[in-house]
Amino acid sequence: MKIENKTPIAEEIIRNNPTGYGLFAGIGDNFNSVAQVICELMDDAVSNLHANKDDPELSMTVVLSLENLGDAVEITVTDGGSGIADLSSALTIACRDGAQTPLNEHGFGLKHALASCDSSPDQKWSIRTRTKADAAANQYREVKAPYSMGTSELDKPMKVRFYSGTGDLPHPTGTSISVRCPMAKFRTVKPDRKAAPSDFHNLVRYIIEELRYVYAGILANTPITMEVWEISGGEETQHTLTPLLPVWEEGSVKDYGDIPCNLGGGPLTIRCKYGNILKNPSNAIYYKCNMESSGVELRINGRTIEHGMFDRVWGEAIHPSQNRFLVQVDLITDNPAALPATKNTKTSFCEADPRLKNLLSWIASYVPAPAKDVDSVELRYVKELTAKREKDPTALRVSREEPVFQKIGLKAKVDLFVGYIDRVTIYEAKAGKTKALDLYQLRMYVDGCALDNKPVDEAVLIAKRHSAEVKELRDILNTLTAPDGRPYNFQLATWDEEGIVIRQSA
C-alpha cells in the first residue's frame, strides 16, 4: 500500500481582495425599481430616528428631495437624527457595527442604494452628517464618490473631510445623503401596467404612493413624519405624506390587536387584521382589488416587506372573487433574531427561514381563507346576457362555455356562442375595462372556431368600457382575415348598451 506524503513543500497567499469599484458595481443591480432604492435610503433615516425616539432635541422628520435635472434626477434624503458617528462602518459592505434597528439587518442598505442608482466610474453621491460632538465642535463631515476600498494605487481610500459650520444641514444634528440617478433608470418607478409615458410629476406621484404604502404603519403609529419635495423647472412643491391605508368594507373586518408570539427566535408581538377592502380608484398601484394588491401584507415595525403571498399561506392561487380580501400582519420587536430574515433588498423574506414558515402557519391557523364566489361578477354578466339571447326568436342556438380548438384538443372555451338564423356571433366578456390582450384572446377563439368548421361572422368583446388602445387595435384587426379566409369582424359593446346592470359591493 502506497502512503502519500501530505506535507506541503511550499505555500503562497492568495491575493483576492476586491477592488472597491468592482464590488460596488456588483451590488448595484438587485432592485426592480428606483422606488425600492429610495426606500433603502429612507430606512436608514427611519431606523436612526426610531432608535433615538426619546431624544427631544432631534427632529422626527425625514425629507426626500427629487430634483429634475433633465437627463438625471438628484435624489436627496435628509433627516434630523443623531448623525452617523462612524462613517467607515457605514460605508463598509456587510458591516453592521452601526446597526440600530431591524431595518439595518444586512449592512448593505446604504451602499446598495448608492450603487443601484449609478455604479459607473462617473458616479455622483455624497454624505454629509453632523453628530452632537460635531455640533459642539462647530463642524460637519462629508464623504463623496467614488466608492473605493483602498486596495491599490488605482483604488485609493475614501476620505472623510471635516468642514466648519453646518453644511446646510437644516437641523443641529442629522444626515443628508445625495445621489444622482440617470433619468432612464428613474423611470422604473412607473408601474409596468401603465403603458403611457409618464412626465416627472407623475413619476414623483408613483414614488409618493410607494412611500405612503411602505411606511404606512410608521406614519400612522409613530412620531416620525415624511415630506417629499418635487423640484422641476425652477418650481418647488412640498408633499406631506399621510399613511396609505385600505378602505375596509363595513362589517367585514376582524382585528386581533396585539398577540404575543414566538416564531422560533424570541418573543415578539403580532398585530393582525383582515377583511374585505373597497377599491380605491385614486391609487395607481395599491388597494386596487386585484391579484397584485390583495392577499397577505407583511410588515416589520410598520414597514412593509412583502405582499401578495396568498398561495404560500393557503396553498392555492387566489381566485378573482377573492381579490378584495386582505390580511395585514405587523411584527413588532426590536430584536432582529426574533424576525424572519429578509433578502438584502428588503422587498421579500427569505423563503427557507423557519421563522417565516412558522409565521405563514400562524396566519393559516388564525385567519380563515376567504370563500370563493363561484358566481363571479363576470359570470353574472354572462348569465344575464345569455338569458337575453335565449329570448331572441332569431337565435337558434345559445351556448355558454363553448369549446374551441377541439380538433387539436386545446381546452379553450368562449364565454358565449350564439347561432342566429343569418349569422354566428361569439362573445368574450369582461366585467371592467378591456385591454389589448382581451381582444387577442377573442381573436384566438375566432381562429379556433374556424379550425373546428364553425366559422364566426361576428366576434363581440363586451365590457364595462373599452380603452383607446383596444379601439385602435379593433380597427387594425378588422383589416385582416381569419385562417379560413373570411375577414375578421370584431365589435365592441358595453353592458350599459345591453341594459345589463350587476351590483357590486366594491
Buried (B, 14 or more C-beta within 10 A) or exposed (E): EEEEEEEEEEEEEEEEEEBBBEBBBEBBEBBEBBBBBBBBBBBBBBBBBBBBBEEEEBBBBBBBBBBBEEEBBBBBBBBBBBBBBEBBBBBBBEBBEBBBBBBBBBBBBBBBBBBBBBBBEEBBBBBBBBBBEBBEEEBBBBBBBBBBBEBEEEBEEBEEEEEEEBBEBEBBBBBBBBBBBBBEBBBBBBBEEEEEEBEBEBBBBBBBBBBBBBBBBBBEBBEBBBBBBBBBEEEEEEBEBEBBBBEBBEEBBEEEEEEEBEBBBEEBBBBBBBBBBBBBEEBBBBBBBBBBBBBBBBBBBBBBBBBBBBEBBBEEEBBBBBBBBBBBBBBBBEEBEBBBBBBBBBBBBEEEBEBBBBBBEBBBEBBEBBEEBEEBBBBBBBBBBBEBBEEEEEBEEBBBEBBBBBEEEEEBBBBBBBBBEEEBBBBBBBBEEBBBEBBEBBBBBBBBBBBBEBBBBBBBBBBBEBBEBBEEBBEEBEEEEBEEEEEBBBBBBBBEEBEBEBEEEE
